[in-house]
Amino acid sequence: MYLASKGICPLLCRDVYQKRLRRKKCCAKELEVFPFFSPQASDKDRIARGTPEGKRWMSEAIAVVRAAYPELDYCFSFISEYEKEQDVSFLDFLELHIFMTMWSDFDQQVGYHYEFDDSTGYENMVQKAEALYRSRPEHWKKALSSGIELAVEWSRYAQKPLITTECWGVINYKDWPLLNWEWVKELCEYGVRQASATGRWVAMATSSFCGPQFVGMWRDADWHRRLTDVIHTGPLRAGAEE
């Protein structure tokens, strides 16, 4: 996580949400770690969330926005540092991004390294990813289960419900013509069903490819309907003692 300098980010959060909330009704707000995407951020600005400075920055950012809009619930989205002992008391829920690739060497075997300035990684994904997944599907599903179980453990420890808005298989997949989405959907369906069955999630996405720009994913609209039903009808035990 990268820190904003001298409290600028909390004020930015407040101003941004003032504009957004005028346009639509909301019941919760996720504060992204704005400085992570800042061109001014460098490795020397990086700190762990669990440090006093990291906790202070996040708690103060949320306090600024909560003071203006106390009726909303607040969180930061997390994709790393899943140590359950860190203090998250100032969050209303845990918004954890969970992908199979975070608990496996899938990307390394494929040759995908999150290249954003050329298509090499995506080309490797097209050529190798499905075959690699099909060679050991249960192995990759087990890796995803590890991440889900870790999230559940943290949720119980912190006594916070879970929300996941980015998930479950590979993090990125291009909607290039004629690409096969079946293996991606298979992993995502597994993740939805596994997570929903725990009762710890109050909200989740079916995948990170829910946007209409992913034409290949939306060729199977029934898949989205079916998994949305799984999410809506799943158990909810996030507030119960277990």
N, C-alpha and C positions, 0 to 999 in steps of 0.2 A: 504494500500500500504506500502511496506517495502522499505527503502532507502538503496542504496549501500553506502559504506563508501568511503569518500574522492575522489569522482569522478571516481572510477574505472569502474562503469557500462557504462558511455558514451564511454569510450575507448574500452570496450568490444563490445559494439554495433557497433562501427566503424569497428573494426577488423572482426567481424562476417559478416557484410554486404559486406566488401571488398571481402571475399571469396565467398559469395553467388552470388554477382553480376557478378563475373567472369564466373559463370556457366550458367546464364540465364538472359534474358532481363526482366526488371521489370518496372512498371509504378508507383508503390506506395510501401511503406514499413511500416509495423506495428511494433512498438517497444513494445515488451512484457515487463512487469515489472519484469525484471530478478531477483532482490533480493527476490521477493515473494517466489521463488522456491529455494532459497539458504538455505542450512542446517544451516548456521550461523545466519540467521534472527530469531529474537525473538519478543515478544510482545512489548518490549521497543523500537524496531526499527520502529514500525508502526506509520505512520502519515497520516493525511487526505490530499487528493490531493489539497483541497482548501486553505491550509495554505501556507504562503510564502515559507517555506522550500520545500513543495511538489511541488509547481509550479516551483521553481528554479531547482529542480532536473530533472523534466521532460523537461523543456524548454532547459536546458543545454545539456541533452542527445540528444535531437533532433537537436540542433544547431551543435553538433559535426558531426553527420552523414550528415546533410544537407550541411555543408561546403564541404564535400567530394563528395557528389552526389546531387547537387542543382537541377537537372532535375526531381527528384522524389518528390512525395507527402508523407507526414509523419503523423503518428498518434500514440497514445497509445490505446490499447484495454481496455475498461472499463466494469466492471460487478458490480459496486457498486458506491455509492456516486453520485447519479444522480441529484445533485443540479445545476440548470441551471445558477445560478449566478456566478459560479466559472469561472476563466479566462482560456479560451481555445484558446486564440488568436494565440498561436504558433503552433496549430494543423491545418492541411489542411482539415480535416473532422473529424467527430465523429464516432468512431468505438465502438458501444454499443452492448453488448451481452444482449439478451432479451429472457427470458424464463417465461412461465406461472407460474412456481413455485416460481419466485421471488416476485410475487404480490399475493400470496395465501398461504394457509397452507397445500397445497397438500402433500408435502413431509412429513410433520409432521403427517398427518392423515395416510399416507401409512406406516410410520415408516422407512423412508429412511433418513439417516443422513450423507451421503457422507463417509461411511466407506471405507477406501482404503486398510485395512489390513485383512479384512475378507469379506465374501459374505452375511452377514446378511441383509444389506440394499437392496441388489439386490434380495434376496429371498423374502423380504417383497414386493418389487416392482412387482415381478412376481405374487405373490399371491393376491395383493390388488389393484394395480394401475389401471388396466383397469376397474374393477368393480366400483371403486370410480369415475373415469372419466365418465363412462356411466350413473352413477346415477344422475349426474348434468352437462351435457356437456356444456350447455349455461353459467353456473356459471363459469366454468374454462376458457371458451373462453372470457368471460367478464374480467377475471383477466389478461389474455394475452393482451386484448385490452387496459387495463390500462397502461401496460408497453409501448405499441406502442405509445399511445397518449402522454405519458411523453417524449418519445424520440423525437417525432415530435415537441412538445413544446420547448424542449431544442434546437433542430435544428434551429427552427425559431428565437429563442432568440439570439443564438450565430451566426446566419447567416452562418452555416456550413452544408454541406450535410451529409447524414448518410450512413454508411456502417455497416452491421451486418454479422459477419462470424460465430457466434455460436448462435443457436436459435431453436425452438420457444416453444416447449412443456416442456418435462422433460429434465433435463440437462444430465443425464446418463441413458443408457438402454443397458443391455447386449444382445449380439447377441447369446443367448442360443438357442439350437434347439427347433423348434416348437413354439417359442414365437409369439404372434400375434402382428404385427406391425400396424394394421389398425387404431387403436385409436391414435397412435403416428403420423401417416401420416395425420390423420384428423385434429389434432391440428396444425401441421406444415403447412398444406395447408391453414388453416384459417389465420395463422400468415402471410404467404407470401401474400395472397390476400389483407389482411387488410393493411399491410405495403406498398405494391406496389401502392395501390390506393391513398395513400397520396401524392405521387410524391416527397417525401423528400429523398428517398433512391436512391443512384447512383449505389449501389451494395448490394447484399444480398445472403445468402445461403438458400437453400430449407430446411435445417435442420442441426443439428450437426452430422448427421449420413450419410454424403455424401460419406465417404470413402468406398473403395471396401471391407474392412473387415466386414462391416455390411451386411452380405449376405441376411438376412431377409428383409432389406430395399430395396435391389436391385432386389428382385424377381419381383418387379413391376417397370420395367424400364420406362413404359409409364407415371407413376406418376411423375418421375423426368423430363421427356421431357415436360409434360404438365405444370408443375410449372416453368420450365426454360423459357417456352414461356411467361408465365404470367410476369416474371421478365423482359424479354427482351422487351415486348410490353407495359409495364406500363408507366404511365405519369412520366414526370421528371420536377419538379418545384422547385428544391432545390436552384436554383440561383435567383428565381424570388421573387419580393416583394409580400407578401400576407397580 
